[in-house]
Amino acid sequence: MNIEKSLLEMDFEQETNTIKNFLRHSITKILHKKGVVVGLSGGIDSSLSAALCVQALGKERVLGLLMPERDSSPETVPLSRDLARHLDIRTVTRDITSTLESLDVYSGYARIARALIPEYSADWKSKIITNQSNKKKTVTFHSLVAHSPDGEKWTKRIPIQEYLGLVATTNYKQRVRKNIEYHYADANNFAVIGTPNRLEYELGFFVKNGDGAADIKPIAHLYKTQVYGLARHLGLPQQILDRPPSTDTFSLPQSQDEFYFALPYREMDICLFALNNGISVQDVAAELTLPPVQVEHIFSDIHTKRRTTSPLHLEPLLVPRSSRVEPYP
Amino acid sequence: MKTLESIVSFIEENFLFGDKIHVSQEQSLTKNNVIDSTGILEIISFIEHSYNISVHDEDIVPENFDSIQSITQYINTKKTE
């Protein structure tokens, strides 16, 4: 069998209509809003989400927000503007660098990095990578990769306290952006769009109350392969279709697989789709030309990620039967 | 305090807030929902500080840190190196 082909056996026109109807219904009948705010990153997920919103609601009802910061890729703003021009939507640009500075994000990050690499200074570039590999079963830990201006390169395992500190610090970036999105949503009586794809949503690759917060998530049911297929179907700009997925969070370029997924999205999609549809380890191994034992490791890792990130999806926990607030039907 | 007692005490105080651990020494701590991979890294920090040993990256595998028995064995082996 060809699992990737099965993934792409989607009627993109029908899927577009399904999402359009869902968005119109959600905005007008459930949320009672006038439009939507979409944070644009120049990546495929936010671009497709914005395009679907324009199709569903009309360009006047979609506001694109550009929120770059010091560590953003130089491509982020130009690609976001290209997309906004392509869709002919209004945009607001708010550089969040000064906000992050006031929250001690860059200096706090550098302070922790210096605890790991004493030579580290503000003009170095760095990123965090995972040790995860599909070749053997591991305990997940992360390392700081740092490059000095004169080309010196370091990779240092991050002890747990320092790791938590670095993640808490960089999570400010997603949380500040979401605050701004809700500000513009409030000011316009709009809803906020969340842009995770299925890999990110199902495996918990998002920041709670950061990019995980939204009123509607229109592509959270789509595998990344399907996101690209639908984006091509809708004719999104080629440079956005060609841009490799990135977290765009650290000063060194960082792919999603080196921080979290441990596999490129195509292989991860195939494994998640197989697991969700009862396709055997042997069939996946044949398609990815991997030994079955490696596929078993990947399946096990997917189960672990689902389990360990499940609290991210939870609403606040209430004491059973003590709450007098009943959910509105 | 012996190594095994020290590890049990750390897990009970740090992860279970003083409750008694409900898995045997051989059972998986992660599969039995006592700790997750972050918990394993906390245990590694505890070991490095308490026993003054350095845990190498290649040693951070489930075989060394996913049960009370394996953690105890790992520490005892490192202490004799």
Chai-1 contact restraints between the chains, C-beta under 6 A:
chainA,res_idxA,chainB,res_idxB,connection_type,confidence,min_distance_angstrom,max_distance_angstrom,comment,restraint_id
A,K137,B,P62,contact,1.0,0.0,6.0,A-B,restraint_1
A,V139,B,S37,contact,1.0,0.0,6.0,A-B,restraint_2
A,V139,B,I40,contact,1.0,0.0,6.0,A-B,restraint_3
A,V139,B,I60,contact,1.0,0.0,6.0,A-B,restraint_4
A,T140,B,S37,contact,1.0,0.0,6.0,A-B,restraint_5
A,F141,B,L41,contact,1.0,0.0,6.0,A-B,restraint_6
A,F141,B,I60,contact,1.0,0.0,6.0,A-B,restraint_7
A,R157,B,D57,contact,1.0,0.0,6.0,A-B,restraint_8
A,P159,B,S45,contact,1.0,0.0,6.0,A-B,restraint_9
A,I160,B,L41,contact,1.0,0.0,6.0,A-B,restraint_10
A,I160,B,E42,contact,1.0,0.0,6.0,A-B,restraint_11
A,I160,B,S45,contact,1.0,0.0,6.0,A-B,restraint_12
A,T308,B,D36,contact,1.0,0.0,6.0,A-B,restraint_13
